[in-house]
Amino acid sequence: MEDPRTLDKIMYVRPPTNICSFGHLFHMVEKKTGRTLGRHYVSEQEIAKKIQEAPFPLNFQLAMVHSTLVHAQACDGAIDQAVGVEATRLYPDFKYVTMEGYLDGLCLM
């Protein structure tokens, strides 16, 4: 909060090693637990239909899931330096917890 490079900026924390798909995350969990997780694939059209048909607040929750899962790559774009900064670029020596490291700390068994 006292770093002048962050003054009036949005601070993004996107360590490159933590950007992964849900498929990759599932694979990491399966590898660590030795178990296969079940998967159920739903098309974007199915989610959109459920959002339209669902009452509030379920439609809102489904819209958030849709935004997170289907359009997550929209967050991968370049950060406009006029309004935002990326933490791993400002503090390259800081050791961020990786997804692998985080999963190691969970009781998955």
Gaussian input, Z-matrix of N, CA and C with variables (Angstrom, degrees):
# hf/3-21g

backbone

0 1
 N
 C     1     B1
 C     2     B2     1     A1
 N     3     B3     2     A2     1     D1
 C     4     B4     3     A3     2     D2
 C     5     B5     4     A4     3     D3
 N     6     B6     5     A5     4     D4
 C     7     B7     6     A6     5     D5
 C     8     B8     7     A7     6     D6
 N     9     B9     8     A8     7     D7
 C    10    B10     9     A9     8     D8
 C    11    B11    10    A10     9     D9
 N    12    B12    11    A11    10    D10
 C    13    B13    12    A12    11    D11
 C    14    B14    13    A13    12    D12
 N    15    B15    14    A14    13    D13
 C    16    B16    15    A15    14    D14
 C    17    B17    16    A16    15    D15
 N    18    B18    17    A17    16    D16
 C    19    B19    18    A18    17    D17
 C    20    B20    19    A19    18    D18
 N    21    B21    20    A20    19    D19
 C    22    B22    21    A21    20    D20
 C    23    B23    22    A22    21    D21
 N    24    B24    23    A23    22    D22
 C    25    B25    24    A24    23    D23
 C    26    B26    25    A25    24    D24
 N    27    B27    26    A26    25    D25
 C    28    B28    27    A27    26    D26
 C    29    B29    28    A28    27    D27
 N    30    B30    29    A29    28    D28
 C    31    B31    30    A30    29    D29
 C    32    B32    31    A31    30    D30
 N    33    B33    32    A32    31    D31
 C    34    B34    33    A33    32    D32
 C    35    B35    34    A34    33    D33
 N    36    B36    35    A35    34    D34
 C    37    B37    36    A36    35    D35
 C    38    B38    37    A37    36    D36
 N    39    B39    38    A38    37    D37
 C    40    B40    39    A39    38    D38
 C    41    B41    40    A40    39    D39
 N    42    B42    41    A41    40    D40
 C    43    B43    42    A42    41    D41
 C    44    B44    43    A43    42    D42
 N    45    B45    44    A44    43    D43
 C    46    B46    45    A45    44    D44
 C    47    B47    46    A46    45    D45
 N    48    B48    47    A47    46    D46
 C    49    B49    48    A48    47    D47
 C    50    B50    49    A49    48    D48
 N    51    B51    50    A50    49    D49
 C    52    B52    51    A51    50    D50
 C    53    B53    52    A52    51    D51
 N    54    B54    53    A53    52    D52
 C    55    B55    54    A54    53    D53
 C    56    B56    55    A55    54    D54
 N    57    B57    56    A56    55    D55
 C    58    B58    57    A57    56    D56
 C    59    B59    58    A58    57    D57
 N    60    B60    59    A59    58    D58
 C    61    B61    60    A60    59    D59
 C    62    B62    61    A61    60    D60
 N    63    B63    62    A62    61    D61
 C    64    B64    63    A63    62    D62
 C    65    B65    64    A64    63    D63
 N    66    B66    65    A65    64    D64
 C    67    B67    66    A66    65    D65
 C    68    B68    67    A67    66    D66
 N    69    B69    68    A68    67    D67
 C    70    B70    69    A69    68    D68
 C    71    B71    70    A70    69    D69
 N    72    B72    71    A71    70    D70
 C    73    B73    72    A72    71    D71
 C    74    B74    73    A73    72    D72
 N    75    B75    74    A74    73    D73
 C    76    B76    75    A75    74    D74
 C    77    B77    76    A76    75    D75
 N    78    B78    77    A77    76    D76
 C    79    B79    78    A78    77    D77
 C    80    B80    79    A79    78    D78
 N    81    B81    80    A80    79    D79
 C    82    B82    81    A81    80    D80
 C    83    B83    82    A82    81    D81
 N    84    B84    83    A83    82    D82
 C    85    B85    84    A84    83    D83
 C    86    B86    85    A85    84    D84
 N    87    B87    86    A86    85    D85
 C    88    B88    87    A87    86    D86
 C    89    B89    88    A88    87    D87
 N    90    B90    89    A89    88    D88
 C    91    B91    90    A90    89    D89
 C    92    B92    91    A91    90    D90
 N    93    B93    92    A92    91    D91
 C    94    B94    93    A93    92    D92
 C    95    B95    94    A94    93    D93
 N    96    B96    95    A95    94    D94
 C    97    B97    96    A96    95    D95
 C    98    B98    97    A97    96    D96
 N    99    B99    98    A98    97    D97
 C   100   B100    99    A99    98    D98
 C   101   B101   100   A100    99    D99
 N   102   B102   101   A101   100   D100
 C   103   B103   102   A102   101   D101
 C   104   B104   103   A103   102   D102
 N   105   B105   104   A104   103   D103
 C   106   B106   105   A105   104   D104
 C   107   B107   106   A106   105   D105
 N   108   B108   107   A107   106   D106
 C   109   B109   108   A108   107   D107
 C   110   B110   109   A109   108   D108
 N   111   B111   110   A110   109   D109
 C   112   B112   111   A111   110   D110
 C   113   B113   112   A112   111   D111
 N   114   B114   113   A113   112   D112
 C   115   B115   114   A114   113   D113
 C   116   B116   115   A115   114   D114
 N   117   B117   116   A116   115   D115
 C   118   B118   117   A117   116   D116
 C   119   B119   118   A118   117   D117
 N   120   B120   119   A119   118   D118
 C   121   B121   120   A120   119   D119
 C   122   B122   121   A121   120   D120
 N   123   B123   122   A122   121   D121
 C   124   B124   123   A123   122   D122
 C   125   B125   124   A124   123   D123
 N   126   B126   125   A125   124   D124
 C   127   B127   126   A126   125   D125
 C   128   B128   127   A127   126   D126
 N   129   B129   128   A128   127   D127
 C   130   B130   129   A129   128   D128
 C   131   B131   130   A130   129   D129
 N   132   B132   131   A131   130   D130
 C   133   B133   132   A132   131   D131
 C   134   B134   133   A133   132   D132
 N   135   B135   134   A134   133   D133
 C   136   B136   135   A135   134   D134
 C   137   B137   136   A136   135   D135
 N   138   B138   137   A137   136   D136
 C   139   B139   138   A138   137   D137
 C   140   B140   139   A139   138   D138
 N   141   B141   140   A140   139   D139
 C   142   B142   141   A141   140   D140
 C   143   B143   142   A142   141   D141
 N   144   B144   143   A143   142   D142
 C   145   B145   144   A144   143   D143
 C   146   B146   145   A145   144   D144
 N   147   B147   146   A146   145   D145
 C   148   B148   147   A147   146   D146
 C   149   B149   148   A148   147   D147
 N   150   B150   149   A149   148   D148
 C   151   B151   150   A150   149   D149
 C   152   B152   151   A151   150   D150
 N   153   B153   152   A152   151   D151
 C   154   B154   153   A153   152   D152
 C   155   B155   154   A154   153   D153
 N   156   B156   155   A155   154   D154
 C   157   B157   156   A156   155   D155
 C   158   B158   157   A157   156   D156
 N   159   B159   158   A158   157   D157
 C   160   B160   159   A159   158   D158
 C   161   B161   160   A160   159   D159
 N   162   B162   161   A161   160   D160
 C   163   B163   162   A162   161   D161
 C   164   B164   163   A163   162   D162
 N   165   B165   164   A164   163   D163
 C   166   B166   165   A165   164   D164
 C   167   B167   166   A166   165   D165
 N   168   B168   167   A167   166   D166
 C   169   B169   168   A168   167   D167
 C   170   B170   169   A169   168   D168
 N   171   B171   170   A170   169   D169
 C   172   B172   171   A171   170   D170
 C   173   B173   172   A172   171   D171
 N   174   B174   173   A173   172   D172
 C   175   B175   174   A174   173   D173
 C   176   B176   175   A175   174   D174
 N   177   B177   176   A176   175   D175
 C   178   B178   177   A177   176   D176
 C   179   B179   178   A178   177   D177
 N   180   B180   179   A179   178   D178
 C   181   B181   180   A180   179   D179
 C   182   B182   181   A181   180   D180
 N   183   B183   182   A182   181   D181
 C   184   B184   183   A183   182   D182
 C   185   B185   184   A184   183   D183
 N   186   B186   185   A185   184   D184
 C   187   B187   186   A186   185   D185
 C   188   B188   187   A187   186   D186
 N   189   B189   188   A188   187   D187
 C   190   B190   189   A189   188   D188
 C   191   B191   190   A190   189   D189
 N   192   B192   191   A191   190   D190
 C   193   B193   192   A192   191   D191
 C   194   B194   193   A193   192   D192
 N   195   B195   194   A194   193   D193
 C   196   B196   195   A195   194   D194
 C   197   B197   196   A196   195   D195
 N   198   B198   197   A197   196   D196
 C   199   B199   198   A198   197   D197
 C   200   B200   199   A199   198   D198
 N   201   B201   200   A200   199   D199
 C   202   B202   201   A201   200   D200
 C   203   B203   202   A202   201   D201
 N   204   B204   203   A203   202   D202
 C   205   B205   204   A204   203   D203
 C   206   B206   205   A205   204   D204
 N   207   B207   206   A206   205   D205
 C   208   B208   207   A207   206   D206
 C   209   B209   208   A208   207   D207
 N   210   B210   209   A209   208   D208
 C   211   B211   210   A210   209   D209
 C   212   B212   211   A211   210   D210
 N   213   B213   212   A212   211   D211
 C   214   B214   213   A213   212   D212
 C   215   B215   214   A214   213   D213
 N   216   B216   215   A215   214   D214
 C   217   B217   216   A216   215   D215
 C   218   B218   217   A217   216   D216
 N   219   B219   218   A218   217   D217
 C   220   B220   219   A219   218   D218
 C   221   B221   220   A220   219   D219
 N   222   B222   221   A221   220   D220
 C   223   B223   222   A222   221   D221
 C   224   B224   223   A223   222   D222
 N   225   B225   224   A224   223   D223
 C   226   B226   225   A225   224   D224
 C   227   B227   226   A226   225   D225
 N   228   B228   227   A227   226   D226
 C   229   B229   228   A228   227   D227
 C   230   B230   229   A229   228   D228
 N   231   B231   230   A230   229   D229
 C   232   B232   231   A231   230   D230
 C   233   B233   232   A232   231   D231
 N   234   B234   233   A233   232   D232
 C   235   B235   234   A234   233   D233
 C   236   B236   235   A235   234   D234
 N   237   B237   236   A236   235   D235
 C   238   B238   237   A237   236   D236
 C   239   B239   238   A238   237   D237
 N   240   B240   239   A239   238   D238
 C   241   B241   240   A240   239   D239
 C   242   B242   241   A241   240   D240
 N   243   B243   242   A242   241   D241
 C   244   B244   243   A243   242   D242
 C   245   B245   244   A244   243   D243
 N   246   B246   245   A245   244   D244
 C   247   B247   246   A246   245   D245
 C   248   B248   247   A247   246   D246
 N   249   B249   248   A248   247   D247
 C   250   B250   249   A249   248   D248
 C   251   B251   250   A250   249   D249
 N   252   B252   251   A251   250   D250
 C   253   B253   252   A252   251   D251
 C   254   B254   253   A253   252   D252
 N   255   B255   254   A254   253   D253
 C   256   B256   255   A255   254   D254
 C   257   B257   256   A256   255   D255
 N   258   B258   257   A257   256   D256
 C   259   B259   258   A258   257   D257
 C   260   B260   259   A259   258   D258
 N   261   B261   260   A260   259   D259
 C   262   B262   261   A261   260   D260
 C   263   B263   262   A262   261   D261
 N   264   B264   263   A263   262   D262
 C   265   B265   264   A264   263   D263
 C   266   B266   265   A265   264   D264
 N   267   B267   266   A266   265   D265
 C   268   B268   267   A267   266   D266
 C   269   B269   268   A268   267   D267
 N   270   B270   269   A269   268   D268
 C   271   B271   270   A270   269   D269
 C   272   B272   271   A271   270   D270
 N   273   B273   272   A272   271   D271
 C   274   B274   273   A273   272   D272
 C   275   B275   274   A274   273   D273
 N   276   B276   275   A275   274   D274
 C   277   B277   276   A276   275   D275
 C   278   B278   277   A277   276   D276
 N   279   B279   278   A278   277   D277
 C   280   B280   279   A279   278   D278
 C   281   B281   280   A280   279   D279
 N   282   B282   281   A281   280   D280
 C   283   B283   282   A282   281   D281
 C   284   B284   283   A283   282   D282
 N   285   B285   284   A284   283   D283
 C   286   B286   285   A285   284   D284
 C   287   B287   286   A286   285   D285
 N   288   B288   287   A287   286   D286
 C   289   B289   288   A288   287   D287
 C   290   B290   289   A289   288   D288
 N   291   B291   290   A290   289   D289
 C   292   B292   291   A291   290   D290
 C   293   B293   292   A292   291   D291
 N   294   B294   293   A293   292   D292
 C   295   B295   294   A294   293   D293
 C   296   B296   295   A295   294   D294
 N   297   B297   296   A296   295   D295
 C   298   B298   297   A297   296   D296
 C   299   B299   298   A298   297   D297
 N   300   B300   299   A299   298   D298
 C   301   B301   300   A300   299   D299
 C   302   B302   301   A301   300   D300
 N   303   B303   302   A302   301   D301
 C   304   B304   303   A303   302   D302
 C   305   B305   304   A304   303   D303
 N   306   B306   305   A305   304   D304
 C   307   B307   306   A306   305   D305
 C   308   B308   307   A307   306   D306
 N   309   B309   308   A308   307   D307
 C   310   B310   309   A309   308   D308
 C   311   B311   310   A310   309   D309
 N   312   B312   311   A311   310   D310
 C   313   B313   312   A312   311   D311
 C   314   B314   313   A313   312   D312
 N   315   B315   314   A314   313   D313
 C   316   B316   315   A315   314   D314
 C   317   B317   316   A316   315   D315
 N   318   B318   317   A317   316   D316
 C   319   B319   318   A318   317   D317
 C   320   B320   319   A319   318   D318
 N   321   B321   320   A320   319   D319
 C   322   B322   321   A321   320   D320
 C   323   B323   322   A322   321   D321
 N   324   B324   323   A323   322   D322
 C   325   B325   324   A324   323   D323
 C   326   B326   325   A325   324   D324

   B1=1.4358
   B2=1.5165
   B3=1.2954
   B4=1.4531
   B5=1.5213
   B6=1.3044
   B7=1.4627
   B8=1.5242
   B9=1.3339
   B10=1.4630
   B11=1.5299
   B12=1.3305
   B13=1.4715
   B14=1.5279
   B15=1.3418
   B16=1.4641
   B17=1.5258
   B18=1.3220
   B19=1.4571
   B20=1.5294
   B21=1.3227
   B22=1.4665
   B23=1.5275
   B24=1.3299
   B25=1.4651
   B26=1.5282
   B27=1.2966
   B28=1.4549
   B29=1.5214
   B30=1.3328
   B31=1.4608
   B32=1.5270
   B33=1.3230
   B34=1.4588
   B35=1.5229
   B36=1.3230
   B37=1.4566
   B38=1.5229
   B39=1.3276
   B40=1.4656
   B41=1.5237
   B42=1.3305
   B43=1.4671
   B44=1.5328
   B45=1.3244
   B46=1.4658
   B47=1.5214
   B48=1.3417
   B49=1.4667
   B50=1.5262
   B51=1.3205
   B52=1.4634
   B53=1.5184
   B54=1.3092
   B55=1.4535
   B56=1.5220
   B57=1.3324
   B58=1.4620
   B59=1.5253
   B60=1.2998
   B61=1.4538
   B62=1.5298
   B63=1.3316
   B64=1.4589
   B65=1.5242
   B66=1.3352
   B67=1.4584
   B68=1.5196
   B69=1.3385
   B70=1.4657
   B71=1.5245
   B72=1.3238
   B73=1.4608
   B74=1.5314
   B75=1.3441
   B76=1.4644
   B77=1.5277
   B78=1.3281
   B79=1.4672
   B80=1.5275
   B81=1.3352
   B82=1.4612
   B83=1.5246
   B84=1.3407
   B85=1.4713
   B86=1.5283
   B87=1.3273
   B88=1.4650
   B89=1.5266
   B90=1.3095
   B91=1.4631
   B92=1.5310
   B93=1.3215
   B94=1.4611
   B95=1.5263
   B96=1.3444
   B97=1.4629
   B98=1.5231
   B99=1.3291
   B100=1.4542
   B101=1.5226
   B102=1.3282
   B103=1.4648
   B104=1.5185
   B105=1.3246
   B106=1.4560
   B107=1.5207
   B108=1.3138
   B109=1.4611
   B110=1.5249
   B111=1.3206
   B112=1.4580
   B113=1.5214
   B114=1.3026
   B115=1.4685
   B116=1.5166
   B117=1.3049
   B118=1.4640
   B119=1.5210
   B120=1.3122
   B121=1.4514
   B122=1.5225
   B123=1.3260
   B124=1.4604
   B125=1.5234
   B126=1.3112
   B127=1.4626
   B128=1.5198
   B129=1.3124
   B130=1.4672
   B131=1.5241
   B132=1.3159
   B133=1.4733
   B134=1.5276
   B135=1.3418
   B136=1.4655
   B137=1.5271
   B138=1.3237
   B139=1.4682
   B140=1.5251
   B141=1.3274
   B142=1.4677
   B143=1.5319
   B144=1.3134
   B145=1.4729
   B146=1.5261
   B147=1.3299
   B148=1.4734
   B149=1.5310
   B150=1.3332
   B151=1.4636
   B152=1.5274
   B153=1.3221
   B154=1.4696
   B155=1.5174
   B156=1.3328
   B157=1.4652
   B158=1.5245
   B159=1.3128
   B160=1.4617
   B161=1.5234
   B162=1.3382
   B163=1.4705
   B164=1.5282
   B165=1.3188
   B166=1.4595
   B167=1.5251
   B168=1.2820
   B169=1.4537
   B170=1.5356
   B171=1.3353
   B172=1.4583
   B173=1.5236
   B174=1.3370
   B175=1.4689
   B176=1.5269
   B177=1.3230
   B178=1.4644
   B179=1.5266
   B180=1.3303
   B181=1.4632
   B182=1.5288
   B183=1.3250
   B184=1.4558
   B185=1.5252
   B186=1.3246
   B187=1.4633
   B188=1.5296
   B189=1.3115
   B190=1.4688
   B191=1.5291
   B192=1.3286
   B193=1.4613
   B194=1.5279
   B195=1.3240
   B196=1.4678
   B197=1.5230
   B198=1.3188
   B199=1.4617
   B200=1.5248
   B201=1.3307
   B202=1.4606
   B203=1.5228
   B204=1.3178
   B205=1.4593
   B206=1.5192
   B207=1.3167
   B208=1.4597
   B209=1.5183
   B210=1.3124
   B211=1.4597
   B212=1.5254
   B213=1.3160
   B214=1.4694
   B215=1.5142
   B216=1.3317
   B217=1.4578
   B218=1.5168
   B219=1.3328
   B220=1.4604
   B221=1.5285
   B222=1.3330
   B223=1.4619
   B224=1.5135
   B225=1.3248
   B226=1.4528
   B227=1.5274
   B228=1.3116
   B229=1.4587
   B230=1.5111
   B231=1.2954
   B232=1.4565
   B233=1.5253
   B234=1.2876
   B235=1.4593
   B236=1.5229
   B237=1.3177
   B238=1.4701
   B239=1.5241
   B240=1.3123
   B241=1.4570
   B242=1.5301
   B243=1.3253
   B244=1.4620
   B245=1.5245
   B246=1.3387
   B247=1.4635
   B248=1.5183
   B249=1.3317
   B250=1.4542
   B251=1.5142
   B252=1.3310
   B253=1.4603
   B254=1.5249
   B255=1.3270
   B256=1.4523
   B257=1.5211
   B258=1.3249
   B259=1.4608
   B260=1.5220
   B261=1.3217
   B262=1.4614
   B263=1.5218
   B264=1.3313
   B265=1.4752
   B266=1.5275
   B267=1.3333
   B268=1.4686
   B269=1.5198
   B270=1.3303
   B271=1.4641
   B272=1.5303
   B273=1.3270
   B274=1.4673
   B275=1.5303
   B276=1.3195
   B277=1.4612
   B278=1.5260
   B279=1.3283
   B280=1.4661
   B281=1.5219
   B282=1.3115
   B283=1.4685
   B284=1.5316
   B285=1.3284
   B286=1.4563
   B287=1.5222
   B288=1.3236
   B289=1.4616
   B290=1.5182
   B291=1.3179
   B292=1.4620
   B293=1.5236
   B294=1.3258
   B295=1.4697
   B296=1.5234
   B297=1.3221
   B298=1.4727
   B299=1.5319
   B300=1.3292
   B301=1.4581
   B302=1.5143
   B303=1.3206
   B304=1.4685
   B305=1.5219
   B306=1.3342
   B307=1.4612
   B308=1.5122
   B309=1.3254
   B310=1.4599
   B311=1.5298
   B312=1.3207
   B313=1.4634
   B314=1.5222
   B315=1.3255
   B316=1.4642
   B317=1.5219
   B318=1.3034
   B319=1.4741
   B320=1.5353
   B321=1.3206
   B322=1.4603
   B323=1.5113
   B324=1.2847
   B325=1.4744
   B326=1.5059
   A1=111.66
   A2=116.47
   A3=119.25
   A4=112.80
   A5=117.34
   A6=121.25
   A7=108.44
   A8=119.10
   A9=121.28
   A10=113.20
   A11=117.59
   A12=120.46
   A13=112.05
   A14=116.66
   A15=120.58
   A16=112.82
   A17=117.14
   A18=121.74
   A19=110.61
   A20=116.48
   A21=124.08
   A22=112.47
   A23=116.90
   A24=122.09
   A25=110.18
   A26=115.21
   A27=121.90
   A28=106.57
   A29=116.87
   A30=120.89
   A31=108.41
   A32=116.09
   A33=121.90
   A34=107.90
   A35=116.61
   A36=121.15
   A37=106.41
   A38=115.22
   A39=122.07
   A40=110.75
   A41=117.39
   A42=117.33
   A43=109.76
   A44=118.25
   A45=121.10
   A46=114.10
   A47=117.79
   A48=119.42
   A49=112.58
   A50=117.53
   A51=120.56
   A52=113.38
   A53=117.99
   A54=120.54
   A55=107.23
   A56=115.34
   A57=119.63
   A58=109.55
   A59=115.18
   A60=120.91
   A61=109.53
   A62=116.15
   A63=119.24
   A64=109.85
   A65=116.80
   A66=120.18
   A67=111.69
   A68=115.91
   A69=120.35
   A70=110.36
   A71=117.65
   A72=121.32
   A73=110.29
   A74=117.13
   A75=120.87
   A76=110.02
   A77=116.25
   A78=120.82
   A79=110.58
   A80=117.64
   A81=120.90
   A82=110.92
   A83=117.10
   A84=120.97
   A85=109.78
   A86=116.73
   A87=120.06
   A88=111.04
   A89=116.06
   A90=121.40
   A91=110.54
   A92=116.59
   A93=120.84
   A94=112.61
   A95=117.12
   A96=120.11
   A97=113.24
   A98=116.73
   A99=119.78
   A100=112.60
   A101=116.65
   A102=121.70
   A103=110.20
   A104=115.63
   A105=121.37
   A106=108.58
   A107=116.72
   A108=121.87
   A109=109.36
   A110=115.68
   A111=120.02
   A112=110.44
   A113=114.89
   A114=119.96
   A115=108.64
   A116=114.28
   A117=120.98
   A118=106.20
   A119=115.86
   A120=120.71
   A121=110.25
   A122=115.61
   A123=122.77
   A124=107.09
   A125=116.62
   A126=119.87
   A127=110.65
   A128=115.54
   A129=120.35
   A130=110.42
   A131=116.97
   A132=121.17
   A133=110.90
   A134=117.18
   A135=120.43
   A136=111.12
   A137=116.33
   A138=120.21
   A139=109.96
   A140=117.20
   A141=121.00
   A142=110.51
   A143=117.14
   A144=120.99
   A145=110.30
   A146=116.97
   A147=120.65
   A148=110.78
   A149=117.08
   A150=120.44
   A151=109.96
   A152=116.75
   A153=121.30
   A154=112.00
   A155=117.28
   A156=121.25
   A157=113.97
   A158=117.76
   A159=121.16
   A160=111.81
   A161=115.78
   A162=119.62
   A163=110.18
   A164=115.54
   A165=120.83
   A166=107.57
   A167=123.16
   A168=130.19
   A169=113.74
   A170=117.67
   A171=119.79
   A172=111.68
   A173=117.34
   A174=119.23
   A175=111.02
   A176=116.38
   A177=120.72
   A178=110.60
   A179=116.40
   A180=120.68
   A181=110.87
   A182=116.20
   A183=120.08
   A184=111.19
   A185=116.87
   A186=120.43
   A187=110.65
   A188=117.32
   A189=120.85
   A190=110.18
   A191=117.23
   A192=121.04
   A193=109.41
   A194=116.48
   A195=121.22
   A196=110.32
   A197=116.36
   A198=120.91
   A199=111.21
   A200=115.93
   A201=120.77
   A202=112.40
   A203=116.73
   A204=120.34
   A205=113.84
   A206=116.21
   A207=119.66
   A208=111.84
   A209=116.82
   A210=119.83
   A211=112.80
   A212=117.17
   A213=120.64
   A214=111.84
   A215=117.30
   A216=119.33
   A217=111.82
   A218=118.13
   A219=120.72
   A220=110.62
   A221=116.60
   A222=121.28
   A223=112.41
   A224=116.78
   A225=120.40
   A226=113.26
   A227=116.89
   A228=120.05
   A229=112.72
   A230=114.28
   A231=120.72
   A232=109.98
   A233=115.66
   A234=121.72
   A235=107.97
   A236=115.49
   A237=120.49
   A238=107.43
   A239=117.05
   A240=122.89
   A241=113.30
   A242=116.77
   A243=119.80
   A244=111.23
   A245=117.14
   A246=119.87
   A247=114.24
   A248=117.63
   A249=118.75
   A250=113.63
   A251=114.44
   A252=122.14
   A253=108.42
   A254=116.13
   A255=121.11
   A256=108.71
   A257=116.65
   A258=122.25
   A259=113.25
   A260=118.32
   A261=118.99
   A262=112.06
   A263=117.29
   A264=119.84
   A265=110.60
   A266=116.10
   A267=119.27
   A268=111.66
   A269=115.88
   A270=121.02
   A271=109.90
   A272=117.87
   A273=120.88
   A274=114.13
   A275=118.56
   A276=120.83
   A277=113.19
   A278=117.16
   A279=120.73
   A280=108.84
   A281=116.93
   A282=121.81
   A283=109.27
   A284=116.09
   A285=121.61
   A286=109.50
   A287=116.13
   A288=120.59
   A289=107.80
   A290=116.52
   A291=120.62
   A292=109.35
   A293=117.00
   A294=120.32
   A295=109.48
   A296=117.01
   A297=120.89
   A298=110.11
   A299=116.19
   A300=120.56
   A301=112.56
   A302=116.20
   A303=120.65
   A304=109.51
   A305=116.75
   A306=119.87
   A307=111.74
   A308=117.49
   A309=120.87
   A310=110.87
   A311=117.33
   A312=121.49
   A313=114.31
   A314=117.20
   A315=121.08
   A316=110.49
   A317=115.72
   A318=120.51
   A319=107.06
   A320=116.70
   A321=120.77
   A322=112.68
   A323=117.09
   A324=119.06
   A325=111.16
   D1=-17.96
   D2=-179.08
   D3=-100.65
   D4=3.17
   D5=-179.72
   D6=-80.26
   D7=118.27
   D8=-177.79
   D9=-62.47
   D10=-19.82
   D11=178.47
   D12=-70.81
   D13=-13.87
   D14=-179.13
   D15=-104.52
   D16=-0.40
   D17=-176.98
   D18=-58.44
   D19=124.16
   D20=179.47
   D21=56.75
   D22=35.78
   D23=179.98
   D24=-125.18
   D25=157.96
   D26=171.96
   D27=-87.51
   D28=129.18
   D29=179.91
   D30=-96.66
   D31=115.61
   D32=177.26
   D33=-99.47
   D34=135.09
   D35=176.52
   D36=-117.51
   D37=99.45
   D38=-177.17
   D39=-132.74
   D40=68.77
   D41=177.27
   D42=-56.81
   D43=127.00
   D44=-176.06
   D45=-53.48
   D46=-34.30
   D47=-179.08
   D48=-72.43
   D49=-12.15
   D50=-179.31
   D51=-99.31
   D52=-0.50
   D53=178.32
   D54=-89.34
   D55=108.05
   D56=-178.30
   D57=-147.96
   D58=159.90
   D59=178.93
   D60=-79.76
   D61=166.07
   D62=175.28
   D63=-64.32
   D64=-33.80
   D65=177.33
   D66=-60.19
   D67=-43.68
   D68=178.70
   D69=-67.68
   D70=-39.43
   D71=177.99
   D72=-62.53
   D73=-44.37
   D74=176.94
   D75=-59.09
   D76=-43.92
   D77=-179.92
   D78=-59.89
   D79=-42.66
   D80=179.59
   D81=-63.14
   D82=-42.65
   D83=179.29
   D84=-65.06
   D85=-43.36
   D86=179.17
   D87=-61.55
   D88=-41.43
   D89=179.71
   D90=-62.70
   D91=-42.30
   D92=-177.25
   D93=-73.92
   D94=-32.70
   D95=-177.65
   D96=-94.23
   D97=-19.09
   D98=-176.25
   D99=74.77
   D100=12.42
   D101=179.84
   D102=-117.46
   D103=155.17
   D104=176.11
   D105=-96.71
   D106=128.06
   D107=178.57
   D108=-87.98
   D109=142.61
   D110=176.66
   D111=-73.17
   D112=149.65
   D113=179.74
   D114=-131.39
   D115=142.51
   D116=174.49
   D117=-133.11
   D118=114.99
   D119=-177.09
   D120=-91.73
   D121=133.74
   D122=179.61
   D123=-125.46
   D124=130.90
   D125=-179.67
   D126=-73.16
   D127=159.39
   D128=177.48
   D129=-61.28
   D130=-36.09
   D131=178.86
   D132=-63.97
   D133=-39.56
   D134=177.69
   D135=-63.61
   D136=-42.76
   D137=179.34
   D138=-64.28
   D139=-44.06
   D140=179.88
   D141=-60.81
   D142=-40.66
   D143=179.14
   D144=-65.08
   D145=-43.77
   D146=179.45
   D147=-63.30
   D148=-37.38
   D149=178.36
   D150=-62.54
   D151=-45.78
   D152=-178.73
   D153=-64.86
   D154=-36.09
   D155=-175.53
   D156=-85.53
   D157=-22.02
   D158=-174.07
   D159=-78.60
   D160=146.32
   D161=175.14
   D162=-78.24
   D163=162.67
   D164=174.30
   D165=-71.46
   D166=140.02
   D167=7.65
   D168=-93.28
   D169=-1.49
   D170=-178.73
   D171=-59.80
   D172=-38.99
   D173=-179.83
   D174=-62.58
   D175=-36.56
   D176=177.90
   D177=-65.49
   D178=-44.24
   D179=179.46
   D180=-62.84
   D181=-42.64
   D182=178.56
   D183=-65.25
   D184=-37.33
   D185=177.75
   D186=-63.98
   D187=-37.50
   D188=177.84
   D189=-66.81
   D190=-42.40
   D191=177.32
   D192=-62.00
   D193=-44.49
   D194=178.74
   D195=-58.23
   D196=-47.71
   D197=-179.53
   D198=-61.11
   D199=-41.40
   D200=-178.00
   D201=-70.69
   D202=-45.97
   D203=-173.65
   D204=-84.30
   D205=-42.58
   D206=-173.61
   D207=-85.94
   D208=-37.31
   D209=-175.15
   D210=-111.17
   D211=23.35
   D212=-178.38
   D213=-61.95
   D214=-32.37
   D215=-178.96
   D216=-64.63
   D217=-15.58
   D218=176.68
   D219=-63.52
   D220=-23.57
   D221=179.40
   D222=-81.41
   D223=-9.21
   D224=-176.43
   D225=-83.42
   D226=-1.61
   D227=-176.57
   D228=-69.36
   D229=171.12
   D230=179.38
   D231=-66.23
   D232=146.52
   D233=179.13
   D234=-88.28
   D235=128.33
   D236=176.43
   D237=-69.41
   D238=110.80
   D239=-176.08
   D240=-60.86
   D241=-18.79
   D242=179.18
   D243=-72.05
   D244=-25.86
   D245=-176.17
   D246=-121.79
   D247=-13.95
   D248=-175.58
   D249=-144.64
   D250=160.46
   D251=175.40
   D252=-137.23
   D253=150.81
   D254=-179.89
   D255=-103.10
   D256=127.02
   D257=-172.37
   D258=-61.07
   D259=-39.64
   D260=-176.77
   D261=-68.50
   D262=-21.87
   D263=175.88
   D264=-81.24
   D265=-34.84
   D266=178.61
   D267=-72.19
   D268=-36.39
   D269=-174.58
   D270=-127.30
   D271=68.99
   D272=-175.33
   D273=-65.81
   D274=-21.03
   D275=-179.27
   D276=-85.48
   D277=-10.10
   D278=-179.85
   D279=-71.89
   D280=133.68
   D281=-178.91
   D282=-92.10
   D283=100.85
   D284=178.26
   D285=-79.93
   D286=149.55
   D287=176.06
   D288=-73.80
   D289=127.38
   D290=177.74
   D291=-83.09
   D292=164.38
   D293=176.23
   D294=-59.91
   D295=-42.09
   D296=178.15
   D297=-59.27
   D298=-45.84
   D299=179.41
   D300=-64.09
   D301=-39.54
   D302=178.60
   D303=-63.51
   D304=-45.98
   D305=179.48
   D306=-63.72
   D307=-33.79
   D308=176.82
   D309=-60.65
   D310=-32.34
   D311=-178.23
   D312=-81.66
   D313=-11.67
   D314=179.31
   D315=-86.51
   D316=153.85
   D317=173.62
   D318=-89.11
   D319=89.50
   D320=-177.04
   D321=-90.93
   D322=-11.73
   D323=-176.96
   D324=-87.84

